[in-house]
């Protein structure tokens, strides 16, 4: 299908719904879902964002601004995955416990307010990656219209640009817990530390990046084409001093550069989850 045909198919999914609740992170995927849902359903579409220490305050601000731009009703809920030792122990299926917490709360809201569907922003590329959170969503009847239509990450951006969304090229920003190797305990203090470290690099003008945290070491990942610029133009002494003030003892630069999901290299092969769910 062409991009326009996929957009038409995506729109048709929402035309079959009376009301829909959107699990909305503010990322490019869930923002596209929120936009199409609002265009079809108006006030019968509701976007909800889960707020916890694993979400950067700056990301929350952007999510709120984007929801206002779209026009969709937007609410915040507190999620409590940090109180679950199955999550904070950071096992390989950590995301399962995070999404279970989020969707359990969304399901209660949906049932109380009469929303027959909870919708997420999972795209078809996500089904080929290791995403244990998808299993948690499927177990709770969450639907993924982007995946149902076969829309890839690149196509999400193309459709977003077609619809005039100013953030169509926004970098992916998974939760801050993804910066830690599996098995390293997650704490609010560690999340804050790595979050501030990444914001520092964003303020230097870098967009696609990660600061991976391994104990007391911060490992900076930038796009390969940005590495030389970073080394030549950055006040490295100032950066190291700031990172040390956050609690890091060592600061390193990954010469391979940024690769999404790099920490998943230690995992064995996995079976992709089923793409479609029928609703609550």
C-alpha positions as CSV (number, residue, x, y, z in Angstrom):
1,X,0.0,0.0,0.0
2,X,1.0,3.6,-0.6
3,X,1.4,6.0,2.3
4,X,-1.9,7.6,1.5
5,X,-3.6,4.2,1.4
6,X,-2.1,3.3,4.8
7,X,-3.4,6.6,6.2
8,X,-6.8,5.8,4.9
9,X,-6.7,2.4,6.4
10,X,-5.6,3.8,9.7
11,X,-8.4,6.3,9.7
12,X,-10.9,3.6,8.9
13,X,-9.9,1.8,12.1
14,X,-11.0,4.7,14.2
15,X,-14.1,5.3,12.2
16,X,-15.2,1.9,13.4
17,X,-14.9,3.0,17.1
18,X,-17.2,5.2,19.1
19,X,-14.6,6.2,21.7
20,X,-10.9,5.5,22.1
21,X,-8.4,6.0,24.9
22,X,-4.8,6.6,23.7
23,X,-1.8,5.5,25.6
24,X,0.1,8.6,24.7
25,X,3.8,9.1,25.5
26,X,4.4,12.1,23.2
27,X,6.7,10.1,20.9
28,X,6.2,10.3,17.1
29,X,4.2,7.0,17.1
30,X,1.7,7.7,19.8
31,X,1.4,11.3,18.6
32,X,0.4,10.2,15.1
33,X,-2.2,7.8,16.6
34,X,-3.5,10.7,18.8
35,X,-3.8,13.0,15.8
36,X,-5.7,10.5,13.6
37,X,-8.0,9.5,16.6
38,X,-8.8,13.1,17.3
39,X,-9.5,13.9,13.6
40,X,-12.0,11.1,13.5
41,X,-13.4,11.1,17.0
42,X,-13.0,14.6,18.3
43,X,-13.7,14.8,22.0
44,X,-14.5,11.1,22.1
45,X,-10.7,10.5,21.9
46,X,-8.7,10.8,25.1
47,X,-4.9,10.8,25.4
48,X,-3.4,9.7,28.7
49,X,0.3,9.9,29.7
50,X,1.8,7.9,32.5
51,X,4.2,9.9,34.6
52,X,7.0,8.4,36.6
53,X,10.7,9.1,37.3
54,X,11.6,7.2,34.1
55,X,10.1,10.0,32.0
56,X,12.1,13.1,31.5
57,X,10.3,16.3,32.6
58,X,11.3,17.8,29.2
59,X,9.6,14.9,27.4
60,X,6.4,15.4,29.5
61,X,6.4,19.1,28.6
62,X,6.7,18.3,24.9
63,X,3.9,15.7,25.2
64,X,1.6,18.3,26.7
65,X,2.5,20.9,24.1
66,X,1.9,18.4,21.2
67,X,-1.4,17.3,22.6
68,X,-2.5,20.9,22.8
69,X,-1.4,21.5,19.2
70,X,-3.4,18.4,18.1
71,X,-6.4,19.5,20.2
72,X,-7.0,16.2,21.8
73,X,-8.0,16.0,25.5
74,X,-5.0,15.0,27.5
75,X,-4.7,13.7,31.1
76,X,-1.8,12.6,33.2
77,X,-1.7,9.7,35.6
78,X,1.0,8.6,38.1
79,X,2.4,5.1,37.4
80,X,4.1,3.2,40.2
81,X,6.4,0.8,38.5
82,X,9.2,2.0,40.8
83,X,7.4,0.3,43.7
84,X,7.6,-3.1,41.9
85,X,10.8,-5.0,42.6
86,X,10.2,-7.0,39.4
87,X,10.8,-3.7,37.6
88,X,13.5,-2.1,39.6
89,X,15.6,-5.3,39.6
90,X,15.9,-4.6,35.8
91,X,15.4,-8.1,34.4
92,X,15.4,-8.7,30.6
93,X,11.6,-8.4,30.6
94,X,11.6,-5.1,32.7
95,X,9.3,-3.4,30.1
96,X,6.7,-6.1,30.7
97,X,6.2,-4.8,34.3
98,X,6.2,-1.2,33.3
99,X,3.6,-1.7,30.6
100,X,1.5,-3.9,32.9
101,X,1.4,-1.1,35.4
102,X,0.4,1.5,32.8
103,X,-2.2,-0.6,31.1
104,X,-3.8,-1.9,34.3
105,X,-4.4,1.7,35.2
106,X,-5.6,2.7,31.8
107,X,-8.0,-0.3,31.7
108,X,-9.6,0.8,34.9
109,X,-10.1,4.3,33.5
110,X,-11.4,2.9,30.2
111,X,-13.9,0.7,32.1
112,X,-15.1,3.5,34.4
113,X,-15.6,6.0,31.6
114,X,-16.9,3.6,28.9
115,X,-14.0,3.5,26.5
116,X,-14.2,0.2,24.6
117,X,-10.7,0.5,23.2
118,X,-7.2,1.3,24.5
119,X,-4.8,2.2,21.7
120,X,-1.0,2.3,21.7
121,X,1.6,3.5,19.3
122,X,3.3,0.2,18.5
123,X,4.3,0.1,14.8
124,X,5.1,-2.9,12.7
125,X,8.9,-2.5,13.2
126,X,8.5,-2.8,16.9
127,X,7.2,-6.4,16.4
128,X,10.5,-7.4,15.0
129,X,12.4,-6.0,18.0
130,X,12.6,-7.3,21.6
131,X,9.7,-5.5,23.2
132,X,8.3,-7.4,26.2
133,X,5.9,-4.5,26.9
134,X,4.0,-5.5,23.8
135,X,3.0,-8.8,25.5
136,X,1.7,-6.9,28.5
137,X,-0.4,-4.7,26.3
138,X,-1.8,-7.7,24.3
139,X,-2.7,-9.5,27.5
140,X,-4.9,-6.5,28.5
141,X,-6.6,-6.2,25.1
142,X,-4.7,-3.1,23.9
143,X,-4.9,-2.4,20.1
144,X,-2.0,-1.2,17.9
145,X,-3.5,0.3,14.7
146,X,-0.2,1.3,13.3
147,X,1.0,-2.4,13.4
148,X,-2.4,-3.6,12.2
149,X,-2.1,-1.5,9.1
150,X,1.6,-2.4,8.6
151,X,3.0,1.1,9.2
152,X,6.7,1.1,9.8
153,X,8.7,3.7,11.8
154,X,9.8,5.5,8.6
155,X,6.2,5.5,7.4
156,X,5.1,7.0,10.8
157,X,7.4,9.9,10.1
158,X,6.2,10.2,6.5
159,X,2.6,10.3,7.4
160,X,3.2,12.7,10.3
161,X,5.0,15.0,7.9
162,X,2.1,14.6,5.4
163,X,-0.3,15.7,8.2
164,X,1.8,18.7,9.1
165,X,2.9,17.5,12.5
166,X,5.9,19.8,13.4
167,X,7.6,17.0,15.3
168,X,7.6,14.4,12.5
169,X,11.4,14.0,12.8
170,X,11.5,13.9,16.6
171,X,14.1,11.4,17.8
172,X,12.9,8.2,19.5
173,X,13.1,8.6,23.3
174,X,12.3,5.4,25.2
175,X,12.1,5.5,29.0
176,X,15.2,6.3,30.9
177,X,15.4,2.8,32.4
178,X,16.5,1.6,29.0
179,X,19.9,3.2,29.6
180,X,21.0,0.6,32.1
181,X,22.3,-2.9,31.4
182,X,20.0,-5.7,32.4
183,X,20.5,-6.6,36.1
184,X,21.6,-3.2,37.3
185,X,19.1,-2.0,39.8
186,X,16.9,1.0,38.7
187,X,16.5,3.9,41.2
188,X,15.0,7.4,40.9
189,X,18.4,8.8,41.6
190,X,20.0,6.9,38.8
191,X,17.2,7.9,36.4
192,X,17.6,11.5,37.3
193,X,21.4,11.3,36.8
194,X,21.2,9.8,33.3
195,X,18.4,12.1,32.3
196,X,20.3,15.3,33.2
197,X,23.4,13.9,31.4
198,X,21.4,13.5,28.2
199,X,19.8,16.9,28.5
200,X,23.3,18.4,28.7
201,X,24.1,16.9,25.3
202,X,20.8,18.1,23.9
203,X,21.6,21.6,24.9
204,X,24.9,21.3,23.0
205,X,22.7,20.7,19.9
206,X,22.8,16.9,19.6
207,X,19.5,15.2,18.9
208,X,20.0,11.4,18.4
209,X,21.9,10.3,21.4
210,X,22.0,8.1,24.5
211,X,24.0,8.2,27.7
212,X,24.3,4.6,28.8
213,X,24.9,4.1,32.5
214,X,27.0,1.2,33.7
215,X,27.6,1.5,37.4
216,X,29.6,4.7,37.9
217,X,30.4,5.1,34.2
218,X,28.5,7.2,31.7
219,X,29.0,6.0,28.2
220,X,28.0,8.6,25.6
221,X,26.6,7.4,22.3
222,X,26.2,10.0,19.5
223,X,25.5,9.5,15.8
224,X,28.8,8.4,14.1
225,X,28.8,11.5,12.0
226,X,28.7,13.7,15.2
227,X,31.6,12.1,17.0
228,X,34.4,14.1,15.4
229,X,32.5,17.3,15.9
230,X,31.9,16.4,19.6
231,X,35.5,15.7,20.3
232,X,36.8,18.8,18.5
233,X,34.2,21.3,19.6
234,X,33.1,20.3,23.1
235,X,34.6,21.6,26.3
236,X,35.3,18.1,27.6
237,X,36.7,19.2,30.9
238,X,33.4,21.1,31.6
239,X,31.3,18.1,30.5
240,X,33.2,15.7,32.7
241,X,33.0,18.1,35.6
242,X,29.2,18.3,35.2
243,X,28.8,14.6,34.9
244,X,30.9,14.0,38.0
245,X,28.7,16.5,39.8
246,X,25.8,14.2,38.9
247,X,27.5,11.2,40.5
248,X,29.4,9.6,37.7
249,X,33.0,8.8,38.3
250,X,34.0,8.1,34.7
251,X,32.8,9.4,31.3
252,X,33.5,7.6,28.1
253,X,32.6,8.0,24.4
254,X,31.3,5.0,22.5
255,X,33.3,5.1,19.2
256,X,30.8,2.8,17.4
257,X,28.2,5.5,17.9
258,X,24.5,5.5,18.7
259,X,22.6,2.3,17.9
260,X,19.0,1.9,19.1
261,X,18.6,-1.2,21.4
262,X,22.3,-1.8,21.8
263,X,21.9,-3.3,25.2
264,X,19.7,-6.0,23.7
265,X,22.7,-7.6,22.0
266,X,23.2,-9.8,25.1
267,X,19.8,-11.4,24.6
268,X,19.0,-14.7,22.8
269,X,16.7,-14.7,19.9
270,X,13.0,-14.1,20.6
271,X,9.6,-14.8,19.0
272,X,7.7,-11.7,17.9
273,X,4.3,-11.1,19.5
274,X,1.0,-11.2,17.7
275,X,0.2,-7.8,16.1
276,X,-3.5,-7.6,16.6
277,X,-5.9,-7.5,19.5
278,X,-9.6,-7.1,19.5
279,X,-10.0,-4.6,22.3
280,X,-11.0,-4.7,25.9
